[in-house]
Amino acid sequence: MKSFVIYILLLFCSVSVAYSQTLAEAREMYLKGEYAKALPIFEAEYNAKPTDANLNQWYGVCLFETAGDMKKAEELLAVASKKNIQESFFYLGQIYTNEFRFAEAADNFDKFETLVKKHPRRRKDDLAKYESDMARLEDKKNLLSRLRRVVFNTEDIQVIDSIVVDKPEFLSAYKLSRSSGKLDYFNKVFKANKTIESTVYFNEKETKVYYGQPDKNSGFTLYSMEKLLSDFGNEKKISPDNFGLKGDVNYPYMMADGVTIYFAAKDEETLGGYDLFVSRYNMNNDTFLAPERLNMPFNSLANDYMMAIDEEKGVGWFASDRYQPEGKVCIYTFIPNQTVKVIDSEDEKYVSSRARISSIKDSWEQGKDYSQLITLARKAPKEEVKIAKDFEFVINDKYTYYRFADFKNKAARDTYFNVVQMKANKKNIEEKLEKLRDNYNKADQASKRNLTSEILNMETQLEQLQKDVPTQEVQARNLEVQNLR
C-alpha cells in the first residue's frame, strides 16, 4: 500500500513537471513570435482551465496572429482584459479596428496606453520596452484614424451579387461581353518556367494586350504589346515609374475608351495587400496621370484586385479575399456609378457595414428588382466562331478573303502575295527607322552624318512602298472581281 501511494505521488509530480515544461515551452515560443507552434499547446491548456486569464490572453493572441477564429480571439481577450492584462487591450483594439468598431478600438488603445505609462521605467530594458510599446501603439492609432476617414468616404454603389471561387480559377466569374474585351491567365497566354500570378487583358479586337509581369527587381510591373502580322510585339512598359507606386502593380483592365485603366497595386499607403487604383492616359505626353486609389467598398484591409467593367451589360466585377480562407476569393458584381457618389450618412455602424460589404442587400435600392441584371451579369457570351485567317482583304461588299486559297484568279493571288510581302517589308522598315531616328537624336555630329544617308535611303524605300501597296491592292481586287462576275 505504501509503495502504491509513493507511485501515485511520483506520477502526479511527473505530470505536473511535464505540464509546466510544456507550458513553459509554449510561452517561450509565444515570446519569440512563434504563435502557430504555441497555439495548440495553449488551446489544450485553456480547455483544461478556461477561466485562467493568462491562458485566455496567450490563446487569444495566438489566434489573432495566425488569422484564426477572430470571434473566439475577441472572447478570450475580453476575459483577459477583465484582469487588466496589458496586451489584451492592444489586441482588442486591433480586432475592433479591423471590424470598423472605431469607438471600441480607441477605448482599448487608450487603456493599453494608460497601463504602459503606469509601468515603472527604472532599468534600461524597461525604457526600451516602453518606447517599443508606444511606437507600435502609435502605429495602430494612425491606422485607426486613417481607416475612420476612409470609411466615411465609402462609395455608394449597389453590389448585386457575389460568388466564392478557388483563387486559381477566379476569372471564371468574369462574364465579359465581347465588346468589353477578354481576360486570361498569364501562364495560358505566355510561356513561363513558373506560375506567374497575373492576368492578361485583350481589347475587343485583340489588337492590344495589357498584363503584369515580374520586372528585374522581382516586383510586378504593367506592360502592353500590339498585334503585328502573326503575333504580339513591341513590348512596352505602361508607366516607366510604375505610376509612382513603390510595390507590385498588377491585374490591369483597360476600358474600351483606351484611356481609363484599372489595376491593383501594393504600396506603402495601401490598406491591405493589393488595393485597386484607376489612372487615365494623357495623350499629350504619352504618359498616365497620377493614379487614384478607389474608395471602399472596392478596397479593404485584405487583397482587392482585378477590377473589370462591362459597359454593354452595365455591371462590373472585382475580386477580394476579405473574409475568405486561404485559396479562396470572392468576386463581387456591382453597378458602376457614372460619377463617384459617397454614402451620405453620419451613422458609423451603417457606413462601416457598407464599407465592409457585411451584406450586399444593404446596398440595394428599396423596392428595386435586380434579378434580370444578375442573370445578365452571370451570362457568358456566345463563343465566337473564329475564322482561320492569314490576312483580311476586302474584295467587295459580299466577299472578304482571309487566305490565299480564297482567290479564284491566279494573277490576283500572286499580286496580293506581293502585297503581303510589301506590308511586312514596310513594317520592318518603319521599326528600323524608329530605332535609327532614336540613335540619331542621341548621336554626336560625326555619327549623325553616317546615320543621315541610311535614314534618307530607308525613308525613300518607305515612301515607295506607301505608294505601291494601295496600287497593288487595287490591281489584285480588280483581277479577282473578273472571276466573280
ABEGO torsion letter per residue (X at the ends): XAAAAAAAAAAAAAAAAAAAAAAAAAAAAAAAGBAAAAAAAAAAAAAABAABAAAAAAAAAAAAAAGBBAAAAAAAAAAAAAAGBAAAAAAAAAAAAAAGBAAAAAAAAAAAAAAAAABBBABAAAAAAAAAAAAAAAAAAAAAAAAAAAAAABBBBBBABBBBBBAAAAAAABBBBAAAEBBBBAAAABBBABBBBBBBBBBAAGABBBBBBBBAAGBBBBBBBBBBAABBBGBBBABAAGGGBABBBBGBBBBAAGABBBBBBBBAABABBBBBBBBBBBAAAGBBBBBBBBBOAABBABBBBGBBBBAAAGBBBBBBABGBBBGBBBBBBBBBBABBBBBBBABAAAAAAAAAGABAAAABBBGBBAAAAAAAAABBBBBBBBBBBABBBBABAABBBABAAABABAAAAAAAAAAAAAAAAAAAAAAAAAAAAAAAAABBAAAAAAAAAAAAAAAAAAAAAAAAAAAAAAAAAAAAAAAAX
